[in-house]
Amino acid sequence: MRKIIILTGACIALITGCGVNLQPDDLVFNNSAQAVIDARKMIDEKIRYPEKYNNWIYSHNLPESLRIPNLKYAMVYNDHVSLVISRNPDWNIGARIWSEKANIIHKDKISKYKDIYFYEYTNDSPESPENIK
């Protein structure tokens, strides 16, 4: 019985500590308007210089406006920036800022900040409007 209690407690700690319960309201930006401007600038740079943002970008290499609490890293794509606040090898959870020119259909969740969305991505499912890298 003691083993079951310990295992149950460990499972609960793992689930609650790894981001499973994160929601759009958990995103915190000190200056969301500047974050959108800075993210879109990085997207434009990625389009002009495709090799510029090829890897994870850690907090110290990001504009201050994008350094949100619990940020693991950011990724810059040709149409969006993903700010990863929780991850494991199979999924990412975080904030996403889309380019004004993005024409992709997405189903990211609306956050309390204009032009900033909450997303969840898993590599266990095919890419779709609900599951964009």
Phi, psi and omega in degrees: 000319180299321179297321179296317179297315180296315179295319178298314178298319178296318179296317179296316179297318179296313182295313183287334182272351185252012172098359183301328184267007181292145181225167180307324181289350178281348177286135180228120176237130177287326179218083186296323180297317178291326178299318179295315179300312183294319179296316181293329175295318179295322176298314178300320178296320179297321179293316181288323183232082187306333182276353188296314184240072183266345185234180175300140178247117182276161188312315184295346178257010180252155171302148183306324183296339181263000181274075184276159179303141178068015180297126175273311179188171176237156173230137179248128178242176181290346180227358178199164172242131175252127177252105187273120179252347176207142181200160164218180184299342184254345181210158176231147175227140178174203180258148178224136177238123183266149172296149175297334182269359182298132179241017180276143175276125179228159178236037173298153181276141178290137175257183179282357182252136179299131176068014175240129185243160175256134181224159172227132180230137173229136178278002176278347180241154178292154177295141181201175177303335178271349189217079182250134182298000000 
